[in-house]
Structures are given as C-alpha cells and as structure tokens.
C-alpha cells in the first residue's frame, strides 16, 4: 500500500527510543517508543541533525542548524507545509502514505459514471483528503481544530487543489455525523483516523475506547447503498490490526466486502529497520 515515488521523506535510522528522519532538506530527531533496539548509524550522524525534540524537562526543540519556521516537503507526490509544533509533530504523519496509496488506487479503479463522494474524519492536515481529491473524488474534510483545517486548505492550494470539490468543516465528529444523518447525506467511502483522546471545538470529549464503535456505527448509516470502502486507522497501542479488523467487521456486518488490516510503518532504505507506527483496517467492496 506504499507509494514511494516523488518522496522527500526518509527514515534514516532509529534506536534508543528515537528516530532520525529526513523531511526535505532537514533532518529531525524525535522520540519513538517502539525503537528499543540500538541505532545503526554512528552518534555523529545523529548529532548532525537539524533539530531534536525531547520531552525530558518539558517538550522542547533543540535547534542545531538553521531551521525555518515552515518549509514544504513532497511525500508520495503530495506537497505539505511543515513546521515544528510544541508536541513534536511537524504537520504530517508519513506512515499514512500506505493509506493514501490505498485511497488513490481504489478510487481510480472504480468506474461508476459519477464523481465519488468521500468523508474524511479526524482529517488533520489533509493527506487523505488530498489523495482522494487528486483521484477525482468529492471530499468532505472534517477536523475539530480550526488551525489544522486551515493548514489542510493551504496544503490543498500547494497541490493545485484549491478549487477542487472539498468541503472544509470545523466541528465535533459526533455532532457533524448526526447532522449529516438528519440531512440524508450519503457517502461512497469514509476515512477515519481517530485520536486516542480528543477534544471538540466546544469542549466535547472523544476517547477511542469509549467512542470508536459508536462513531463507526454513525459512519455506516451514512454510507451509500453500494459503498466503495471504509478505511480506519489509529495510533493507539492497544488497538492492534486484529482489534481494528474486529471493530470494522462488526460495523460493516451486512455489507459484501473484504477486510484487510496491518501495521502502518515508517520506512527508509532496505538496510534501515522499519518502525511500526500505528495500525489500519480497510473494508472494500467485492463488486
């Protein structure tokens, strides 16, 4: 499910619970709890990184070489505006390349004589939205963060998709889904990448253990009569590929399709250990 063409991202090394990554011209060291092995590269290679993020004594970036406030990087052919955040994120999750490849391939394979409609929930900076729009779909992009929706719109413009048929929504997921149900809106495909814990724009709480199943139930009610796919991913350790597959199988009971699940990984050259960084499960129609 990975598209490695036209890519400014590379996992350079990992170990000692850290990862060394390249985003365009800049290399970053960030925490990675899964990387419990020893690094392969010498310490000098890590010391030459542009910046390092650490959580000892509080979340802090240590800038070792000039790092701009923001910069652009192309990942799987999609352009993103990146910047260091107080939480150690940079504005994209490269492991989602696997999901973007699935979205692009699945949408392009289907010929239904109409523009397909896709709902993207917990949509962050818009990687899945851009992949779907680039493949010709009409997309509804929803996130509770006004700032992240604004960033996603910037990314759309960077990719020549400013005028693409994308609805940009800032709202709580449950409120939005119930509103769409009342309106009788239907979608051919739904993507959701829920956080372990989230807060809506009016203080609503989302906890994946308590709310994922009910959120998926609402999503299923919004699916068209002959849906194309549902793609579920997350970064919550207890939600393994098997767990996500079980949840999706229950949610899609009654629909004729196939379920696949697995790990999302950060990757580099063949000599670099891939890092598991989240899980996914997909339901896809058999038609």
C-alpha positions in Angstrom: 0.0 0.0 0.0 3.1 2.3 -0.1 3.8 4.8 -2.9 7.5 5.8 -2.7 7.7 7.9 -5.8 8.4 11.6 -5.6 9.2 11.5 -1.9 11.1 14.0 0.3 10.6 11.8 3.4 13.0 9.1 4.6 13.6 7.3 7.8 17.4 7.4 8.2 17.8 5.5 11.4 16.2 4.6 14.7 17.1 3.3 18.1 17.4 4.1 21.8 13.7 5.1 21.6 14.3 7.8 19.0 14.0 8.1 15.2 16.1 10.1 12.8 14.1 11.3 9.8 14.6 13.5 6.7 11.8 15.9 5.6 13.2 17.5 2.5 16.4 19.3 3.3 16.0 19.0 7.1 16.7 16.1 9.4 15.0 15.7 12.7 15.4 13.5 15.8 12.2 12.8 17.6 11.1 10.3 20.3 9.9 6.8 19.2 8.9 4.4 22.0 8.9 1.4 19.6 12.6 1.8 18.7 14.0 -0.2 21.6 17.0 -1.5 19.5 20.4 0.1 19.0 20.9 2.7 16.3 22.7 1.6 13.2 24.4 4.9 12.3 27.2 6.4 14.4 26.4 9.0 17.0 27.9 11.7 14.8 25.2 11.2 12.2 22.5 11.8 14.8 24.4 14.8 16.2 24.4 16.4 12.7 20.5 16.5 12.7 19.0 19.9 12.0 16.8 19.8 15.2 16.0 17.4 18.1 12.7 17.2 20.0 12.7 15.9 23.6 10.3 15.5 26.5 12.8 15.5 29.3 12.0 18.5 31.5 9.2 19.5 29.2 8.5 19.4 25.5 11.3 21.3 23.8 13.0 21.6 20.4 16.8 21.9 20.3 17.8 23.6 17.1 21.3 22.6 16.0 21.3 24.1 12.5 19.1 26.8 10.9 15.5 25.6 10.6 12.9 27.8 9.0 9.6 28.5 10.7 8.0 26.4 8.0 9.0 24.6 4.8 7.5 22.4 2.1 8.1 18.7 1.5 6.7 16.3 -1.0 5.6 13.0 0.3 4.2 10.4 -2.0 3.7 13.1 -4.6 1.7 15.3 -2.2 3.1 18.7 -1.0 2.8 19.6 2.7 3.7 22.7 4.6 5.6 21.6 7.6 6.7 23.2 10.9 7.8 22.1 14.3 5.0 22.1 16.9 5.1 22.1 20.7 4.1 18.5 20.7 6.9 17.3 18.5 4.7 16.9 15.4 5.6 18.6 12.1 2.2 18.6 10.3 2.2 15.2 8.6 2.3 11.6 9.6 4.4 9.9 6.9 3.2 6.4 7.9 -0.1 7.4 6.4 1.5 7.0 2.9 0.2 3.4 3.0 -3.4 4.7 3.4 -3.0 7.4 0.7 -1.9 4.7 -1.7 -4.9 2.6 -0.9 -7.3 5.6 -1.3 -5.7 6.7 -4.6 -5.7 3.2 -6.2 -9.2 2.2 -5.0 -10.8 5.4 -6.3 -9.1 5.3 -9.6 -10.0 1.7 -10.2 -13.7 2.3 -9.9 -15.8 3.4 -12.8 -19.3 4.4 -11.7 -20.2 7.2 -14.1 -20.3 9.8 -11.4 -17.9 11.7 -9.1 -17.5 9.6 -5.9 -18.1 11.2 -2.5 -15.6 10.7 0.3 -15.9 11.7 4.0 -12.6 12.2 5.9 -12.9 12.4 9.7 -10.2 13.5 12.2 -8.6 14.7 8.9 -5.6 16.6 10.4 -3.5 18.3 7.7 -5.4 16.6 4.9 -3.2 13.9 3.5 -6.1 11.5 2.9 -8.3 14.4 1.6 -5.6 15.4 -0.9 -5.2 11.8 -2.0 -8.9 11.4 -2.6 -9.3 14.8 -4.3 -6.3 14.1 -6.6 -8.0 10.8 -7.6 -11.1 12.8 -8.7 -13.4 12.4 -5.7 -15.6 15.0 -4.0 -14.4 15.2 -0.4 -15.8 16.4 2.9 -12.8 17.2 5.3 -13.6 17.4 9.0 -11.4 18.2 12.0 -12.2 19.8 15.4 -9.1 22.0 15.1 -9.6 25.3 13.2 -5.9 25.6 12.8 -5.4 22.2 11.3 -8.3 22.7 8.8 -6.6 26.0 7.8 -3.3 24.1 7.3 -5.1 21.4 5.2 -6.5 24.2 3.0 -3.0 25.6 2.5 -1.8 22.1 1.5 -4.6 21.8 -1.0 -3.6 25.0 -2.6 0.1 23.9 -2.7 -1.1 20.8 -4.6 -3.2 22.8 -7.2 -6.4 21.6 -5.5 -7.7 25.0 -4.1 -10.7 24.8 -6.4 -11.3 21.0 -6.0 -14.7 20.0 -4.7 -13.7 19.9 -1.0 -16.0 20.9 1.9 -13.9 22.2 4.8 -15.6 21.6 8.2 -14.5 22.5 11.7 -16.8 20.6 14.1 -17.1 17.8 16.6 -17.3 14.5 14.8 -20.5 13.2 16.6 -22.4 16.4 16.1 -21.5 16.5 12.4 -22.4 12.9 11.8 -25.8 13.3 13.4 -26.4 16.4 11.4 -25.5 14.7 8.1 -27.9 11.8 9.0 -30.7 14.3 9.5 -29.9 15.8 6.1 -29.9 12.4 4.4 -26.4 12.8 3.1 -24.7 9.7 1.8 -21.0 8.9 1.0 -19.4 6.3 -1.2 -16.3 6.0 1.1 -15.4 7.0 4.6 -12.0 7.5 6.1 -11.4 8.0 9.9 -8.1 8.3 11.8 -9.3 8.9 15.4 -7.0 10.0 18.2 -6.6 8.2 21.5 -8.1 11.3 23.1 -9.5 14.4 21.5 -11.5 17.5 22.4 -14.1 19.1 20.2 -14.2 22.8 19.4 -16.8 23.3 22.1 -15.1 21.1 24.7 -16.6 17.7 23.6 -14.5 14.7 24.6 -13.6 11.8 22.4 -12.0 8.7 23.9 -11.2 6.0 21.4 -12.1 3.1 23.8 -15.5 4.6 24.6 -16.5 6.2 21.3 -14.9 4.5 18.3 -17.6 1.8 17.9 -20.5 4.3 18.2 -18.7 6.7 15.8 -18.3 3.9 13.3 -22.0 3.0 13.6 -22.9 6.5 12.7 -20.5 6.4 9.7 -22.1 3.1 8.5 -25.5 4.8 8.4 -24.1 7.5 6.1 -22.8 5.0 3.6 -24.4 4.8 0.1 -26.3 1.7 -0.8 -23.3 0.3 -2.6 -20.3 1.8 -0.8 -16.7 1.5 -2.1 -14.6 1.4 1.1 -14.2 2.3 4.7 -10.6 3.0 5.9 -9.9 3.0 9.7 -6.5 3.8 11.2 -5.2 4.9 14.6 -2.1 5.3 16.7 -3.4 3.8 20.0 -1.1 0.9 21.1 -3.9 -1.4 22.3 -5.8 -1.1 19.0 -3.8 -3.7 17.1 -4.6 -4.7 13.5 -6.7 -7.6 14.8 -8.7 -5.2 17.1 -9.4 -2.8 14.3 -10.4 -5.6 11.9 -12.9 -7.0 14.5 -14.4 -3.5 15.0 -14.7 -2.9 11.3 -16.1 -6.4 10.7 -18.9 -5.8 13.3 -19.6 -2.3 11.9 -19.8 -3.5 8.3 -21.9 -6.5 9.0 -24.4 -6.9 6.2 -22.2 -5.4 3.5 -20.5 -7.6 0.9 -16.7 -6.8 1.1 -13.2 -7.8 2.2 -11.4 -6.7 5.2 -7.6 -6.2 5.4 -5.6 -5.0 8.4 -2.0 -4.4 9.3 0.7 -2.1 10.7 1.5 1.4 9.3 5.2 1.8 9.2 7.9 4.4 8.8 10.4 3.3 6.2 13.8 4.1 4.7 16.3 2.2 2.7 16.3 -1.6 2.8 19.0 -1.6 5.4 17.0 0.6 7.8 14.7 -1.0 10.3 11.1 -0.1 9.5 9.2 1.3 12.6 5.7 0.2 13.3 3.7 3.4 13.9 0.0 2.8 14.0 -2.4 0.3 12.6 -5.1 0.3 9.9 -8.0 -1.8 8.8 -9.9 -1.4 5.5 -13.2 -2.7 4.2 -13.5 -2.8 0.5 -16.5 -3.8 -1.7 -16.2 -7.1 -3.6 -18.1 -5.6 -6.6 
